[in-house]
Amino acid sequence: MRNYKTPGVYPEEISTLPPSVAPVETAIPAFIGYTEKRPSNSIEAYRISSMTEYQALFGGPFSEPFPNIEVSKAGEFFEVQQLPLAPARPTYWMYYQLKMFFANGGSSCYIVPVKLYGGGVDRTELEKGINALKKEDEPTLIVIPDAIGVLPPNPNDISLSNFYGLYKNALAQCAEMKDRFTIIDIHKGTEELSATNPTIADFRTKIGSNFLNYGAAYFPWLFTTLSYYYDESQVPVGGADLPEIDTKLKYDTSDLSVLSDDPEEDGTPFPDEDAKRNYYENRSLYHLDNGSYRRIKAELDAFNITLPPSGAIAGIYAQVDSTRGVFKAPANVSLNNVIRPAVKINNEQQEGLNVHPTGKSVNAIRTFTGKGVIVWGARTLDGNSNEWRYIPVRRLFLFIEESISKSIDRFVFEPNDEGTWVKVKGTIENFLSDQWRAGALAGSTTKQAFFVNIGLGVTMTPQDILEGRLIVDVGLAAVRPAEFIVLRFSHKLQEA
């Protein structure tokens, strides 16, 4: 209170309302992987909000190599003898997963570039990216697009342990920080489910049994509408009727400055620009025979990429959170830029994915007539837990816990007395009332939806107060998804 010394009127404003809780963001994924360039040599996280921003900071996709394409002279033009083969899979996955994220409703996200293109994917570098993410408070989802690159074409026990070891570390970070969730890809997501296919069994064995409620897995992979990126000036074209040196699909002679002044490396520069232009146009199928060039290019562009679903699923999380809320299950939503799932799953097969004695559920992505490609599952890996079985329940608690924690830290070092307790309780109750009205909590009244207890003899003992502990008990009745809708029909006897 002020020390009044001069007679007069002294207005005072007294705060009677508790402070409010600012809801935190719920769908800000962090993508960890390889890029064409990065702003610095250290491994750091950078926030972006569009593919344009990504390309400005991190460059484009990796240019996929194609084998030699054979052509032969047929009169005035060329005839294609051997068409290119599609790459087995992308060399690096980050760029394409970002495309799927934004196409499916994603907005802001973080990029953690661990290394530049070249030299293959190293688990150690991806581990560094996961560790670097600990410094960031805002990300709420962890996605590791280039984890698939750790696996050889025919993975063994060691390589699978390395692959799923990345996700185990991500789950451990989620449990430690209690503000994020991991989306997990499964290896060999293009192979049919069968009694002899160990893909799902390998996953359940290698993912371990710790912190399972902080992650969710999805199967199968997706046939997307995305095409492989390639540099036309690096696609080789061969044939007896072509120049022996450096014949490519296309040299762009509109900008001669980007082309080598000494392509044959014999120390002889071109005498002028016309000579340089003629040299490259005589070694460019685009200029020699535009028809053959267009046929080959159409073949290359028709090679669609098959991707693990994590990027698209992260976009679905963001889309559902923004339109409905974090309490709504990110399921029964169609996917964009997807032709079809790589594996067709029926009801019987999904039974083994959705409910399993280990509790490690795998969410299915399926095609339904008239609906398209749909995410058809919303379970965490902790399927045997009645508390944390569902993704929206786990993520709702993460959202509420972090929002409340960040908003009541203003009461640290405040007097631990009745006045502070009333303000803390009012702050939390007002926030939870808003969540109940939005549909996040069950119950016809707020008393049925949640409780907030605080006070001496209620949540604290005199010893707690002496030791500076202010303890609040919060209980929530989270809304659970209607996973199984049962319709019961019976015959009704005729009454007249």
N, C-alpha and C positions, 0 to 999 in steps of 0.2 A: 504494500500500500504506500502511496505517496506521502511524504512528510509535508503537510500543509502548514504554511507560515503566514501567507497573505490572505486576508478575508476575500471571499469571492465564490463563484460557482465553478465547479470542476467536473465536467462530464466524464464519465468512465464507461467504456464498452465492455460488457461481460459476456464471454463466450458460453453459451448454454448448449450448443449442438455438438455432437461428437464429430471428429473428422471422418472423411469418407475414404473408402477403399478404391483405389484405381485398379481395374482389372488388367492383368498382364496379357501380352500376346500369347496365343496358344499354338499357332501353326507356323513357326519360323524354323524351317529345317536348315541344317548345316550339311553341305555336300563335301565330302573328303575325297580327293583324287588328283589326277594329273591334268595339266593344262599346257597350252602352247607357250604362254608367257605368264609372268606374275609381277606385281608391283615391286617386290623386294625378294632378296634371296632367303630371307628367314621364313619359317612356316608360321603364317598368321591367318586369322579369319577376317574376311572382308564381306561387308553387307552390300547386296545388290537388290534391284527390284525389277529387272527385265533382262532379256537375252541381249539387247543392244548394249546394256551396261556390262554384261558378262564379256561380250566380244571386245569391248574397248579395253577392259582390264586384263583379260585372260586369253584373248585370241579366239581362234576357231577350232574346229575339230581336227583330229589327226588325219593327214592325207593317206588313205589306205592304198597299199601297193597292189597292182594287178599284174598277172603274168603276161608274157608277150602275146600280142594279137597278130595272127598271120593273115596277110592279104596277098593276092596275086593279080597280075595284069590281065584284064579282060577287055581287049580292044582299047578304047580311049580311057576307060575308067578301071577301077580296081574291084575285085570280088573278094568278099570276106571268106576266108577258108577256116579260121578257127576263132570262135567267139570267146570272150573272157569268161572266167569262172568267178563265182561270187566268193568273197572272203568268208572264211569259216565263222568269224565273229569279229567285232571291232577290236582294234589293238588297245584303244583307250575308250572308256565308257562315259566319262563325266559330261561331255558336251551333249550327247544324245539324251542322257537322263535329265539334264536341265531343260531340254526341249519338251520332254514329256511332262515335267513338273509344271511348266508355265501353260502348256496346252490343256492341262486338266484342272486349272483353277488356282495354281500357285501364284503368289505375289512376291513378297520379300523373302529373302533367304540369305544364308551365309555360304561363302565359298572358302574352303581351306585347301589351297594348292600346295601339295607336298613336294612336287618335283615337276620338271618340264618333260615334254615328250622325248622319248629316246631311251633305249636300254631296258625296256620291259618294266613290269610292275613289281615293286619290292614291298613285301609285307612290313619291313622295318620302317619305311617311309610313311606308310599309311598309319602305323602305330604312332608316329610322331604327330601326324595330323589329329588323331583322336586326343592325344595328350594336350595339344595346343588349344583344343576346344574347351578345355577346363577354364581357360582364362576369360571366356565369354559367358555373360550372364543371360543374354536374350534368347539364344537358340533353344527350341523345345523339342526338336526332332533330330535324330542322327541318321544320315544316309551315307553309305560308303559305296558309290558307284563302281569304283575301280577294284573293289575287293575281288570281283570275279576274275580279274586279270592275274591274281595270285595262283589260280588253278591251272595246271596243264590240261591238255585235251582229255587225258585219261587220269583223273586224280587218284592218288593213293591215300592211305591213312595219314601220312605225314602232311601232304598238301591240304587235305581236308581239315586237319587240325589247325594248320596255319590260317586257312580261310575262315573257319568258324571261330578261331581264336580272336580275330579282329572284332567280331560281333560280341564275343564274351567280354572283351575289354570295354566295348561301348556300353553294354548292359551294366557293367560294374560302375562306370562313370555316372550313368543315369541314377543308380541306386545311391551313389555317394552324394550327388548334387541335388537329387530329388526335384528336378525341374525339367526333365527331358525324357524322351521315349525313343526307342530304336526300331527302325523298319528293316527287316532282315530279308535278304535274298537267299534262295536255295539253289545249290548247284544242280546242273543237268535238268534245268526246268523245261526242256523240250522233249523229254523221254516219257513215254506212256507209263502210267502207273500199272504195276503188275506184281505178282507174288515174287518174281525174280529180280525186280528192280529195287536196289537198296537205297535209292535217293532219299526218301523220307526217313527211313530207318537211320541212315548215316547222319542226317541232320539232327534227329532227336538224340543220337548218341553223342555227337561232337559238340553240340551247343551247351552241354553241361546241365546243371540243375540249380544254378545260382541266379538270383535277381530276375526270374522269369517273367514277373509281372510288369517289367519295364520294357518289354519288346513284343513284337508281333511279326509273324512270317507269312509270306504269300506264295502261292503256287497256282498255275505254272508261269513260264515266261510268256511274253506277248509278241506276236507278229505285228509290227508297227508299220505305219505309212512312211516312216523316215527312210531316206536313202543314204548309202555310204558316201561320204565326202571323198573326192579324189582330185588331184591336180592333173589337169589334162596334159600339161607339159611334162609329166612324169609317167604317163601311161605309154609303154613301148609298143611300137608297131613294127613287125618284121615281114620280110618277103624278098624274094630274089629280084624283083623289079623295083625295089626301093633303094634309095641311097644307103650306103653301108653304115653311116655314122648318125646316131642320134635322131632316128625317125620316131616321132611321137604322135600321139593322137592330135594335139593341137599346140602350136606355138602362137602366142598372142603377139603379133607384130605391130599392134597399134601403139605399143609403148616399148620401143627398142632398148630403152635404158635398163630394163630389167633382164635383158638377155645378155649372155656372156659375149664379150668382144673377142674372145679367143676360144671357141667351143672345142676345137680339136687339140688345144693345149700344145701347139707347136711353136708358140711365140710369135705367130704372124697375125697381126691385127687386121681387121677389115679396112680396105682403103677408103670406104665411105658408107653412108647409111643405106644406100641402094644395094650395095653388095651384101651388107648384113641382112637386110630384109629378104633378099633373094635366097640367101643361104638357108634361112629358117623356113621360108615358105616352101622350099623344095624338100624340106624334111618334116613337113606338117601335113598329115592326112587331111586335115580340115581344108587346106588349100589345094592339095593334089586331087582329092575326090570328096566333095562335100557330102555326096549321097552315102558313101560308105562310112564317113565320119558320123553322120546322123544315125545310121543304123547301129553302129557300135555304141554310141553315146546313149541311145534309147535302151540298149541292153544293160549298160552300166547303171543307169538311173532306175531300172526295174528291180535291182537287187535291194529288197527291203530288209531292214535290220530287225533282228529278233533280240529283244531286251529283257532283262529281269524287270520285275514290276515296281521296284522301290521308288523310282522317280515319279511314275504316274500315281502311285499310291500316296506319296507325299503331297502331290497336287490335290488329290481327293480329300485328304485331311484338311488342307487349307480351304478348299471350296466348301466343305460341309461346315467347318468352323465359322466361316464368314456368313453363310446363308442361314444356318440353323443354330449353331452353337457347339461347343466342345462336348456337350452332353449327348449329342446325337451320334449314333454309331456311323462311322465312315463306311457304310455298306449300302447295298441296293442302289448304287449309283453307277451310271454308265461311264466308260472310259473313252476319251477322245484320242485320235491318232492311232487307233488300234484296229487292225483288220480282224483278228480273232486270237484267242488264246492258243499257245503252241500245243497244248494238250486238251482234248475235250474230256471233261469230267462229268460223270453222271451222279445221281443221288447216292447210289451204293458206294461209289468210290469216295465221295465226300464224307460219308459217315466215318471212314477211317482217318480222314484228315481232321475233321472238326472235333471229334470226341475220341480220345485215346487214353489207355490206362496210365500213361506217363503224364497226362495233362498237357503235353506239348502240342497244342492245336496248331494246324496250318490252315490259313484262310484261303479259300478257293476263289478263283476268278473264272467265271463261266459265261457261256453264251446262251441267251434265251430268245426264242422266236418273238420277234416284234419289239424286243427291248434292247438288243445289242449285247455288248460285252459288259458284264456286271460284276462288281465286287460283291461276293456272296459269302461273307464271313466277317466277324468282328470280335474275335477272341485274342487275348494275349497268349503267351506261352504257358501261363499259369492256369491252365484250364480246369484243374482240380480244386482251385480256390474259389469259395463262394464269394469272397470279398473282391478279388482282382481278376475274375474270369474274363470280364469284358473290357475292351479297349476304351470306350467312352467313360466308364467308371474310373479306370485308372487315370486317365488324362484329366477328368473333371477334378479329382482330388489333387492332382499336381497343380492344376490351375488355381483352385481355391487356396491351397496351402501357400503357394508362392505369393498370390495376391494379398492375402492377409498378412503374411510375414513381412512383406515389404512396406505395408501401410501402417503397421503398429510398431515398427522400429522407432518411431518418433517418441514412444513412451519409455524407451531405455533411459535410465537414470532419473525418471520421474518418481515422485514419492510413491511408495508402494502402500497406498491407502485406499479408502473407500472411494474417494473422488476419482482416482485414476482407474479403479476397477470399473466404475460406472461408464466412463468414457470408452474404455477398451471394449466392454460388452456391447455398448451401443454401436460402436464402429463395426464390429463383426456382425451383429444382428441386422443392421441396415443393409450390409453387403449381401448377406445370405438371403434376406427377404427379396432383394432384386433378382437373385439367381432363381429363387423359387417361382417368382412371377414369370420369369423367362422360360420356365419348364424344366430346369435342371434338377430340381429336387421333387420327390414324391410327397403326396399328402394334400389334403383339402385345406389345411391351415398351416401356418408357419410352425405351430407347436408340433405338428406331425412331421414336418419337413426337416427340422433341425433343432438343436438346443445349444446354448452357450452358457456354461457355468464358470463362475469365478468368485472368489472370496475366501475369507478366513473361515475355516471349518467346513468349507465346501470343496475347494481344490487345494487349499494351502493350510499348512500348520504354522504355528508361531515360529518354529525353527526355520521353515521355508522363508518367512519374511525376514528373519534375522540374517539369513544367508543371501538375501537379495533376489530370491526367485519369485517371479509373478507367473502363476500357472493358470492356464485357461483350458478348459475341456470343451471341445467342439464335436458334436455328433451330427452326421448328415445322413439323410435318407435319399441316396442317389437313385435316379431313375435308371432302370435296367432295360436293355432293348428286348422287344418281343421277338425272340429268336425262333420260337416254335409257336405258331398259331394253329390251334387245334379247333376244328369245326366238327361239331357232333350233330349228326342227323338221325332221325328216327321216323318210323311210320306213324302217322296219326290216323286213328280209326275214324271212319265216316260216322258222323253223328246224326245225319238226317238223310 
